[in-house]
Each structure stands twice: as C-alpha cells, then as structure tokens.
C-alpha cells in the first residue's frame, strides 16, 4: 500500500502545479478595454454553455445511477465519482483556458516567446488536471475498495461523461464554424474572425468547449479505463505478485506525470530556439523522462525488463503517429498542397481528392499500433500482460500531449481577440502560434485514436478473461458469434451517422440565424451596427444539447441489449467488430477533416486568392471535413471504449444468466 500512497502523492503534486500555473496566468495583464470586452463575451458564453451541458449530463447520470445502485451501490458510487471527476478535470482546464486567451493575445504584442510560454502554461493546466485527477480517482478508490471489479464503475462514469462532453462540444463548435464560414466567407466575403459576423463569438466559444473540455474528458476516460483494466488484468494474470501488480500501472502513470511536469517547465523557460523547435524539444525530453520512469517502475514492481520494452514500444507507437500526421496534414506537405491545388477545379474535385487521401490515411497509424502490440506480446513471451504494458506506454506522455492540444484553442482564441480588437501588432506573432496550435490539435486527435485502439483491445481482453470467451463452442464458426461480429461492425456507422447528422442539423439553424441577422439589419455588414452574438450562441447551445443524446444512448444501450438477448459470447464478438470499424473510421474522419482544413489554410495564405472560386471550393471542402474531424472522429474514440467498458461492467450479470 505504500506504493499506492506514493502514487496519490504524485497526483496531488500535479494539482499543486496546476494551481501554481493558473495563479501565474491570472496575474498577467489582460490588455486593452476592447480586448477585455471581447474576451468577456467568449468567457461568459463558454461558461453558460458548460453550465447547461453539465446539467443535461447530470440528468442522464442520475437515471443510470438508480439501476446501478440496485445491482451494487458501490458501483453506483464509483460511477458518479468517475463522471464528476471527468467533468471537473475538463472544467478546471476550460476555466483557465478562457482566461489565458486574452492574456496570450496581449503578451504577443511585446514578445512572441512570452505569448508561447503563457499559452502553453494554460494548456498544461488542462493536461496536468486530466492526468492528476485520473490517477487520484483510480488510486483512491482502489485503496478504499481493494476490488478492481467495483472501480469499473469509475471508468464507466468517466466514459459516459466524456462522450456527452465531446459530442455536445463538437456539435456546438462545428455548427458555429460552418455558420461563420459558409455565410461569412462565401456569401458575404468577410474574413475569418471579423466582428461583423454574428457567429464569430460562437465559433471562438466552440474551440473551448470542443477542443478543450471535450478532448480533456476524452483523455481522462482513456487514462482511467487503462488504469482500471490494467489493475484487473494484473490481478487475473499476475496474482502471485499481489499488490505490486496493482501498483505497476499507477506507478507508471505517476512517472508520466513527473515527466510531463519536466517537459512543461522546459517549454516555459527555454528561449534559445524558435517555438516549433522548443515544442519538439519539450516533447522529446518528456518522452525520454517517460522511458526512464518506466524502467524504474518496472524494476520496482515487476522486476521484469521485458514489460519495460513493451511499454517503450507503446510510447514509440504513440509518438510515431505524429510523423504520419505531419505527412498528411502538414500545411506545407505534399498531400495538403495537392488538395489545395485541386480546389482550382471546383469543390467536387477538392472533396474527391481529399477523400482519396483520407481513405489511405488509417493504414500507417494502425500498422504502428499493431506493431507495438505484436512486439509487446512476443517480447514478454506471448503474455497478455505485455500488451497491457504497450497500452500503458501509449498513455505515458498523455499529459504533455493534452497540454499541447489545449494550447491550440488558446492561440486560436487569442488570434481571434487580436483581430476583432484591430490589434495588428499582436496578430502577426499569433499567426505562427496558431499554426503550431493547429498541428498539435491534429496530433492529439490522431494520438487519441491510436491510444484508444490499444485501450479497447485491452478492455476486450479483460472482458474475454472474465467471461471465458475462449471456451465458446465452435468459436468463430458459431452463427451467434458471427451475428455479433457483424452487428458490432455496423454500429460505428450508425453512431457516425447520428453524430454527423446532429452537427448538420444544428448548422442549419446557425446558418439561418446568421442570414436572418444580415437580412434584417444591413448595417451589420457595413460595420455600423453590432451583431447579436448571444443569439447565435443560444441557438448552437440548445441544438447541441438536444442532439447529443441519441448517439450517447446508442453507445450505452447496444452492449446491454446484445449481452442480454444474444449472450456474453455474442457481446464479445460485437466488441471486436466495433473495435475494427471504429478505429478505422475514426482515423479516416480525423485525417480527412484535417487535410481539408489545412488545404483551406494553404489557399488563404495567398492573400490574392481570398474570395475567389478557388477559395470558395477550399472553404466548402473544409466545411465537409469539419464535422468529421471534430465530431464523429473524436466521439468514435470514446464510443469504442464506452461500449467495451459497459460490457466489462455488466459481465458479472451475464455470468449469472
């Protein structure tokens, strides 16, 4: 138990660092009265959306708590704690992000390196909140119950909250983005982040609730699920090691937190290189510290160097995904250039060219993931615990990667504030920061897919061990197994349809509202009257919260129905089919949307192209990709983990049937 206490101390240390970083950010100047006014609109609208979203999620949590309490009140308690802690971690990071944006914009006027350090500190608040609270939550509950089956509820609660946070935030941000782009850029020919656009504040709010809160909840549940399944498998496979099998994944997570703190403070203080080089050095230093921490963790708990190799393999796979992201989504890369050039032939050719690259993009990330899994399995003597080590390895740098993800929307908001306040002195250096932020956001999405794929494989393995899938009669030739497999493969398509459809229907409402304001008050486009920003925020909020429910219900209900109707073996097959298509679809959506987004930015770099048919075609392609990369793709990552953790939760019930 001493090792668990050490782990909890590291989690508390992470939250102390969060408090230190947040206090430093709040001490910075918020800039001119106009900048403070615009930031106030963003902050209040963001908090209003989150309050309404959290109330909606709370109602769903209460409904599920009742049947869980009837089954086992302790699982109900852990379920509520998982959901609350997930939302708390996201809220802490979000609260600081909406304070950091205006301060970053103001700092950019005097020093781009200062603005970079400030924005990254704001991102680190989210990153360390996510990894710190996840470690504290799982570690404390294990100390309390000392039964891994009971803390599965924590992972279920975290996953459910994450799905709704990602869906709601993603639908909001893409509806606002599509409304701002289609009406503002194409119909009215006004630039991005122009204060005349009624949807501009909603667009900036969406960056916060989607990329900050949504992604934070996503990585929180991924970490929590990984810790829980590692503890369960450790108990099943390495029972002879006792508490050390439980301590290993948590100690590994603690070492990742310490590595993240070192990497974050390096980025804050290093001034000798450009911002891109500084960021890459920070990531490499974090990775090196993770490797050292993994070695110590393995030797202290397991005394098995082969598991260390599997952990390093998982870490390497998660970092290698970044190379694929740079190839497909790099704004100066060959793929983005070709899609941008195709815009000269119209929107249809732009979409088709982007689709062709999007279809090939999942291959390399999946290859890296499979390579890490096979390597880990073989290096540990064909042990499932090696695969578990690879899974934990993909999470080691999650704190730093989450920090870099939140850095993106902070810079995006800062640039928007600078443009809306007509502060050209700040806008110049913020363009470079925003470019780096777009790259880090794309990497985090791809990282989440790769990490989520390995996580789901491990959760599936834990479910298989619990229900003894290997004892199924006829194995894969069983018609019930095949039915479950095909059903599982089809469900991600239904889920994606619901998610993309929700974003599209919400966008209809937003586009109509923006058009109405321009039509009824022509002075807006002349700059003589101020748009009704609050109305656009309200439209997006109402529609997003209403339309996020159906995909969430599908994710929770499908494994329960299949398990109760077709049995535990069919449910196992469903998980396997869902894993295969979810992983591929999520990568397809993430890379495709990113390619179209950067192709548009590539065209917009040439100022003389703005407002031309080529630019309009690129904007249309970006609009097609937006709901794919920011709604369906990230939500599918959570969908495949939520269905699996739900199956793990109901496994004891299925064993009794």
N, C-alpha and C positions, 0 to 999 in steps of 0.2 A: 504493500500500500504506500510505502514511502515514494516509489516512483510516480504513482498517480498524483501524490501531493506536489511533487516537483513539476509535473505537467500542469496542474492547476495554477501553480505559482507563475509559470511562463505565460499562461493565458491572462492572468491578472496583470502581469508586466506589459503585455501587448495593449491592454486597455489603458494603462497609465501612459504609455507612449501616445496613444490616441488623444488622451486629454492634453498632453504636452503640445502635440502638433496643432490641435484645434485652438488652444489658447493663443499660440503664436500667430495663427492665421487671423483670428479675430482682432488682434492688436494692430494689424496693418490698416492703412488708410483706405477708405472705400472710394476715394476720388471726388469728382465734381458733383454738384447737386443733380445734374441731368443723369449722370451715371448711376447715382444712388436711387433716383426715381425709377429708372428702367429696371435696375436690379430688384427694387421693391416689388414691381409688378410680377417679375419672374418668381421671386421668393414666395409671395402670398398665394399666387396661383398654384405653385407646386405644393405648398402645404395644404391648400384647400382640396386639391385632388387626392393627396395621400390620406387625408382625414376621411374622405368619403370612401376611398378604396378600402382602407383598413376596416371601416365599419361593415362594408359588404363582406369582406373576408371573414370578419368575426362572426357574422351570422351563419355562414357556412360551417365554420369550425364548431360552433355551438351545436348545430344539427348533427354533426358526426360524433361529437363527444358523448352524446347520450347512448347510442348503441355500443360504443367502445367501453363506456363505464359499466354497462350491463355485462359485457363479456369479462372485463377485468379493469377495475377502477384505476389500477396503477398504470396501465397502458393509456387510459384516458388522460391521466395527469401528464405523462411524458409527451403525449400527442399535443396537448395545449402548450406545454413548455417549448416544444420544438417550433410550433407555429409562431408563438410570441417572440422567441429569441431570434428567429429568422427575420421577422419584421422589424425587430428592434435594431439589429445589426444594419439593416438597409436604411432605417430611418436616421441613425446616427451619421452614417456616411452621407446621406442625402442632405441633412441639415447643414453640415459643414460645406458640402459642395456648393450650395446656393449662396453661401457667404463668401466662399473663395473666388467665385467667378468674377465679381466686380473688383475685388482686390487684385486679382491677376491682371485684369484689364488696366487698372491704374498703374500697377508696377511696370507693365510693359512700356509705359511712356518714358521711363528712366533707364530700365535695364531688362533686356530680354532674358538674361540668365536669372535675374531675380524673379521675373514672372514665371519662368520654367520651374524654379525651386518651389515657389508658392503654390502653383497648380499641382505639382507632384505631391507636395505635402497634403493638399486637400484630397488627392486620390488615395494617399496612404492611410488617411483616416478610415476610408471605406475598407481598404484591403486588410488592415490590421483589426478592424472591428469584426469583419467576417471570420477571419481565421481564429481570432482570440475568443470570441463568444462561442463558436462551434466547439472548440477544444474544452472550454469551461463547461458547456452544457453537457456534452457526452461524458466527460471525466467525472463531473459531479454526480450525474445520475448513476454511473456505474458504482461509484463509492456508496451511494445510497442504497441501491437495489442488489448489486453484485450478481445480476442476472441479465445477460445480453438480450434475451428474448423480450424482456419488458421495455428495454430502451429502443426497440424498433419503432415504438410509437413516436419517439422524438424525431426520427428520420422521416416518418410518415407526415407528421405535422409540418416539418420544415419543407418537405417536398410540395405539399399542398399549398402552403403559403407562397412558395416560390413560383409555382405555376400561375396562380392568380396575379401575383405581383408582376411577373413577366408578361402575361397575356394583357392585363389591363394597361400596364405602362406602354407595351409595344403597340397596342391598338391606338392608344391616345397619340403617341408620338408620330406614328405613320399617317394617321388621319390629318393631323396638323401639318405635317411635312407635305403631304400630297396637295392639301388645300392651298398652302402657301406657294408651292411650285407651279401647279397647273394654272391657277388663276393669276397669281402674281407674276411669274416669269413668262409664261406662254401667252396668256390673254392680255395682261396689262403691260408687259415688257418692263417690269421694275426689277431691280437687282435683289439678291438674297439679303435678308436681314434689313430690309427697308422699313422704316417706321410707318409708312403709308399702308403696309399690308396688314389687314386685320388679324391674320393668323400668325403673325411673326412671334408674338409672345407665347402663344400656344406651342409653336414649333420649338422654342427655346425651353419651355417647360417640359416638353416631351423628351428632350435629351436627358433631363434629370430623372424623370420617373421611369424611363425605359432603360437607358444605358447605365444609370447609377443604381437606382433601387431594384430594378428588375434583375440586372446582372448580379448584383450583390446577393440577392436572395437565391439566385441560381447556384452560385459557387458555395454559398453557405450550406445549402441542402446537399450538394455534391460531396463536400468535405464531411458533413455529418453522416451521410449514408455510408461513406467509405470507412470512417472510423467504426461505425456500428457493425457493418458486415465483416470487417477485419477482426473485431473482437469475437463475433460469433464463430467465424471460421477458425480463428485461433483457438477458441475453446474446444471446437469439434476435432480439429486436426492435430493440435499440439497440447492435448490435455495434460500430458506429462510435465509440461513446463509451468503449469499453474498460472499465477498472476503475471508472470513475465510475458506470456503470450498475449495477454490483455494490454499490458503496458507498452509493448512494442509499437503498435500503430499510433498511440497517443504521444509517446516519446518522440517518434519520428515527426509527428505534426508539430510538436514543440520546437524541434530543431529547425523546421521550416520557418516558424515564426521568428526565431532569432536570426536566421539568415536573411529574412525579409527586412527586419529592422536595420541590419548592417547595410543591405543594399539601398534602402530608402535614404539613410543618412549619408551614404556616399553620394547619391544623386543630389542631395540638398547642398552639399558643401563643395563638390568638385567643380572647379571653374576653368580648368585648363584646356578643355576641348569644347566643340560645338554640342548643341543639345542632343542631336541624334547619337553621336559617339558617346556622350555621357550616359544616355539612357541604356545603350547597348552594354557599356562597361558595368553599369549597375546591375543589369540582368545577369551578366557573366559572373560577377562577384557573388550575387545571390545564389546562382547555380553551384559555384564552387563551394560556398559555405554549406549548401544543402548536402552536397556529396560528403563533406567532412562530418556533418551532423548525422547523416545516415549511417556512416561507418561506426561512429560511436554508439548510436542507438542499437545497431545490430549486435555489436560485440557485448554491450552491457546486458541486453535482454536475451538474445537467442544464442549468441556465441557461434553463429553460422555465417561465414563470409559469403556463401552463395546467395543468400537472401539479399545481402548488400548489393551484389551485382544486378539482381533483378530490379531493385529499387532504382539504381543508376540507369538501367535500361528504360524504365518508365519515364524517368526525368528527361533522358535524352530524346525519347519519342515526343514528349510534350514540347520540347524546345525546337525539335526538327520541323514541327508543324509551322513554325514561324517562317522557315525558309520557303515552304510551299505558299504561304500567304503572300510573301514578298514577290514570288514569281507571278502568281495570278492577279494580285491586287495592287502591286506596286504602281504608283501613279506614272512612273516613267518606264515601266516594264513593257515588254513586247505585247502581252495579252491586252492590257488596257489601251495601248496605242492602237492596236488593230480594231478593237471595238469602237474607240473614238473615231477612227477613220471611216468605219462603216456607217457612222451617222450621216456622212455626206450623201449617202444613197437613200436616206429616209429612216423613219422609226422602225419599220418592219425589219429592215436589214440589221439595224442595231440590235434589236431583240433576238433575232435568229443567231447572229454572231456571238452574242453573249451567252445564249443557251448552249451553243456548241461547246464553249469552254466550260460552262457550268456543269455539263454532264460529265466531262472528263476529270473535273477537279476533285471529286471524293477519292479517287484511286490512290494517290500518294499518301494522304493522311491515314487512310485505312491500312495501307501497307506498313506504315510506321507503327501503328497500333498493333497490328498482327505480329510484326517483327518483335516488338517488345514482349508480347505475351508468349510467343513461342520460345524466345530466348530465355525468358524467366522460368518457363516450365521446364526446359531442358537443363538449364544451369543448376537448378535445385533438385535434380534427379527425378524429373517428372512429378513434381509436387505441386499441388494446387496452391500451396502457400507461397510459392514463387510468383504465381500470377497475382496473388494478393499484394505481394511486395511491389510488383510493377505498377499496380493500381495506385498504391500509396505514393510511389515515385512520381506519378503524373501530378499529384497534388502538392508536392513539396514547395514549389515556387508560386503557389496559388496566391499568396498574399501580395507578392510583388506584381504579379500579372493583373490582379484585381486593382491594385493601385494605379497601374498604367491605363487600365480601362476607364476608371473614373476620371483620370487626368484628361481624357478625350473630351467628354461633355463640359468639363470646367473650361477648357480652352475654347470650345465651340461657343459656349455662353459668353465668355469674355470677349471674343471677337464680335459677337452679335451686339453686346453692350457698347463696345467701342464704335461700331458702325452706326448704331442708332443714335448715339450721342455726338456723332460727327467728329470723333476724335481720331483724325488721321495719323497723328503721332504714335498712338497706341496700336492702330490697326496693322501697320507694317510688320512689326515683330510678332504679332499674334498670328499672322498668316502662317508663319513657319511652325509655330506651336500647334496650330490647328491641323496642319499637315501631318505632324508626328502623331497627334491625337487620333486622327482617322486611322493611321496604321496600327496603333496599339489597340483600338477598339476592334478592328478586324481580326487581329491576332487573338484577342481574348475570346471572341466568338468561336474561332476555329479551335482554340485550346479547350474551350468548354465542351465542344463536340467530341474531341479526341478523349479527353478525360472522362466524359460521361459515358462513352462507349465502353471503356475498360471498367468503369464503375458498375455498369449494368451487367457486364459479363460476370463480375464477382458476386453481385447480388443474386443473379441467376444461379451461380454455383452454390451459394448459401441456401437458396430455396431448394435446389436439387438435392443437397445433402439432407435437408430437413425432411423432405417427403420421399426420399429414396427413389429418385427418377430412374436410376439405373436398374431398378427392379421391375420396370414397366414391361408387361407381357408384349411380345412381338416387337418392342422397341419402336423404331421409326416407321415400321410397316403397319403399325396399328392405325386403322382408319380414324379413330378418335384423335390420335396424335397428329395426323396429317390435317385433320379439320382445324385443330387448334393452331397449327403452324400457319396455315393459310389465312385464318381469321386474324391472327396476330400481325401478319404481313400487310393485311388490308387496313387495319385500324389507323396507322400513322397517316394514310392518305385521307381518311375521313377527318381525322383531327386537323390535318393541314388545311383541308377544305373549309372547315369551320373557322379556323383562325384567320385565314386569308379573307374569307367572306366577311368576317366581322370587321376586319380593317377596311375592306372595300365599302361596306355599308356605312360605317362611321365616316369615311372620307366623303361619301355622297352628301351627308349632312353638312360637313365642314365646307365643302366646295359651294353648296347652295348658300350658306351663310355669308361667305366671303363675297360671292357675287351680289347677294342682296345689299350688302353694305355699300359696295361700289355703285350699284344701280340707284339706290335711294339717296345717296349723298355723294354727288360727283365732286364735291370739294375735297374729299379724301384723297383722290388721285392727284389733285393739284397741290396737296400739302397744306390746304387752308383749314382743314378740319381733322380732328383726331379720330381714328377708328375705335370701334367698341371692342377692345381686346378681350374684355371679360366675357363677352357673349360667346366668342369663339372657344374660349377655354371651357365654358359651361357646356357647350354643345359636345365637345370632344369627351368631356368627363362623363356626362350622362350616357352617351352611346357606348363608350369603352367599358364602363362598369356593367352595363346591361348585357353586352355581347360577349363578355369573357366567361360567362357561366357555363354555357353548353360544352365547350371544349374541356373545361375542368371536370364537369360531371362525367363526361365520356372516359376520362383518364382514371377516375376512381371507380366508376361502376363496372367497366368492362372486365377487369380481372375478377371482381367479386362474382359477377354473373357467370362467367365462364367456369370459374372454380366450383361454384355450387351446382351448375347444370351439367357440365361435361366432366368435372372431376379434376383432381390435382395434376394428373399427367397431361391432360389437355391444356391446363393452365400453364404448365411448364413449356409446352410447345408454343403457346401463344406468346409467351415472353420472348422465346427465341426468334420467332418470326417478326415480332415487333422490334426487337433489337436490330435485326439485319436491315430492315427498311428505314427505321428511324435514323440510324447512323448515316446511311447513305443520303437520305432526303435532307437531313439537317446540314450536311456538308454541301450538298447541291444548292440549297437555298442560301446558305451563308456566303459561299464563294460567288455564286451568280449575282446576288444583290450587291456584293462588294465590287465586282467587276464593273457593273453598270454605274454604280455610284462614282467610282474613280474615273471612268470614261467621261462622265459629265464634267467632273472637275478638270480633267485634262483639256477638254474643249474650252472651259471657262477661263483657263489660264491665258488663252489667246483673246485679249480683250475685244479685238475686232470681230470675233466670232459670236459674241453675245447678242441674242435677239435674232440671229439668222436661222434659216430652216435646219441647218446642221445642229445648232444649239438646241432647238426645239426637239429634234429627234433624240438627242442625248438626254434631255430632261425627261422625255417620255420613257426611255429605257430605264433611267434611274427610278422613275415613279413605279414602273413594273417591279423592279427589284427591291424597293423599299420594304413592302410588307413581307417579302420572302426572307430577307436577312435580319430584320428587326422584330418580326412577329412569329412567323412559322418556324424558322430555323432554331432560334434560342428556345422556343417553347417545346419543340420536339425533344431537345436535350433533356428537359425536365420530364416530359411525357414518358420517355422510355424508362427513366429512373423511378418515377412515381408509380407506374403500373407494376414494376418489379418489387418495389418496397411494399406496395399494397398486398401483393401475393405473399411476400415474406410475413407480413402482419397476420394474414388470415390462414397461414399454413397450419398452425396448431388446430384451428377449427376444422380444416379439411381432413386432417389426420383422424379426427373423431368421427367423421361421417362414414 
